[in-house]
Amino acid sequence: MDKPVVSRRDFVKSAAIVAGGAMVAAQGEAQEQKKSFKVGLIGCGGRGKGAIRNNLSAGKALGIEVKVVALADAYQDRVHGAQKMLAKEGHEVPANRCFVGFDAYKKLIATDVEIVLMATPPNFRPWHFAAAIEAGKHVFMEKPVAVDPVGCRKIMEAGKLAAQKKLGVVAGTQRRHSANYIANQKLVAEGAIGKILSGQIYWCMGKLWFKKRKKEWDPAEYLVRNWVSFTEMSGDHICEQHVHNIDIANWFLGGHPLVAVGFGGRARRQTGDQFDFFSIDFEYPGGVHIQSMCRQVNGCWNRVGEHLVGEKGTTSCGGRIDATPKVKMPKLKRSDPYMQEHYDLMESLLKGQPLMEAQNVAEATLAAVMGRISAYTGQKVTWDEMMKSDFHLKPTPEDFETGKVVLPREEPPVPGKA
Ligand SMILES: NC(=O)c1ccc[n+]([C@@H]2O[C@H](COP(=O)([O-])OP(=O)(O)OC[C@H]3O[C@@H](n4cnc5c(N)ncnc54)[C@H](O)[C@@H]3O)[C@@H](O)[C@H]2O)c1
């Protein structure tokens, strides 16, 4: 794996960072000598195992020791899988530090862990994040970070507390840690394509997995093992996947959309309660419209990416800029953005200038939720409504913890009636 090539100085210019100030610098000097981190993982599935490996690689690239001190998952087989994987790579996590159950996150947070990695399905994230910040832990959290307006605002609030506490928070919106996106965004912010007038963003691809319900699975286990089919768990795929592209639009446009009008439907799925496709018109300040499309249906045209149109040209955000006058892209040595995000988090902590990405990822998630609600209901939905809404999907994280999970009906919403 390449050593990271994006310096934090570049990053500071291009990502939203809430740090700085004399206090942080002073704390930074005190921390300058720190050469190790104790890390723990909540959610030991596919991405969680990937994230912890990325974190360990980042530690190596930074020349510091990273010690995995605890693991947590709702289910034993998942914790065990991660424990085995880590043991093979020389990282022993003792059994008494492997926690199982829907309250396992509390036990992990109560250890001496310093950085908590979060990779459960997104509906749990606001509660896990708030608990970690309350306990004074730094956090890497996978996107999306919630599934409803209440959850998004909980992330925003906990993010503010984290900033006050000088904690570091990085989100799994890895394009913000990708050298080509960072370089492109900087050029666009400097006026390479002039004022942005409009754009398109896409996450169109085939279907994801589904696991047939086993007799012994209670409703909670069925939902967790099939979380990508239930809006209550994933926020639907507009939130779960397309949040990446919405985040890019927000980043390049310097803020979130104000209004969403969209539609969607279900043609392929037989299970769960999500849609198969969405098309949303997001209106940003200044009347800029971004057309968003996402789909999970096999055998169709696919595209994952972004395209922005400005007064002087266009950009694919992560790639070329076509503009008059011509824009020369800098030569970039690329690194793996999945590793770079951990590198950037730990480097920022070592320097005493903790990164803070909670607000950005919460806004991208809330924009996705706003688009979904517009498509589900068939109504125009505004950001102001989302910021006031007490809409909170059930089963809630608390229902999982208290064993009160009721399975949602496995049918999609009907626009005009939902
Ligand atoms: N950044 C990216 O490109 C990227 C890629 C893949 C996944 N993700 C995100 O990572 C997250 C996890 O996705 P995944 O593919 O690893 O899913 P997964 O199903 O493989 O893993 C989720 C794990 O969380 C566990 N879990 C569920 N609820 C829990 C709880 N309350 N407490 C503790 N553990 C719990 C599950 O048992 C499972 O092991 C999702 O938010 C997903 O959107 C991000």
The ligand as a Gaussian input file, in Angstrom:
#p B3LYP/6-31G(d) Opt

LIG

0 1
 N      -17.232000       3.883000       3.255000
 C      -17.593000       2.906000       2.484000
 O      -17.281000       2.881000       1.298000
 C      -18.387000       1.776000       3.041000
 C      -18.370000       0.514000       2.400000
 C      -19.128000      -0.513000       2.969000
 C      -19.911000      -0.279000       4.099000
 N      -19.909000       0.952000       4.668000
 C      -20.737000       1.239000       5.865000
 O      -20.253000       0.479000       6.970000
 C      -21.329000       0.103000       7.812000
 C      -21.301000      -1.418000       7.998000
 O      -21.461000      -2.055000       6.757000
 P      -20.994000      -3.581000       6.531000
 O      -21.002000      -3.796000       5.072000
 O      -19.776000      -3.845000       7.291000
 O      -22.216000      -4.383000       7.178000
 P      -22.140000      -5.832000       7.862000
 O      -23.516000      -6.355000       7.970000
 O      -21.115000      -6.658000       7.178000
 O      -21.588000      -5.494000       9.330000
 C      -22.352000      -4.825000      10.299000
 C      -21.974000      -5.449000      11.632000
 O      -22.556000      -4.680000      12.692000
 C      -23.067000      -5.598000      13.654000
 N      -24.088000      -4.895000      14.435000
 C      -25.346000      -4.585000      14.063000
 N      -25.954000      -3.866000      15.018000
 C      -25.072000      -3.733000      16.036000
 C      -25.113000      -3.091000      17.287000
 N      -26.198000      -2.414000      17.685000
 N      -24.023000      -3.144000      18.071000
 C      -22.925000      -3.815000      17.674000
 N      -22.824000      -4.452000      16.477000
 C      -23.878000      -4.392000      15.673000
 C      -23.604000      -6.744000      12.837000
 O      -23.792000      -7.905000      13.599000
 C      -22.502000      -6.874000      11.789000
 O      -21.457000      -7.714000      12.217000
 C      -22.589000       0.650000       7.156000
 O      -22.928000       1.902000       7.685000
 C      -22.187000       0.816000       5.699000
 O      -22.941000       1.814000       5.033000
 C      -19.162000       1.970000       4.175000

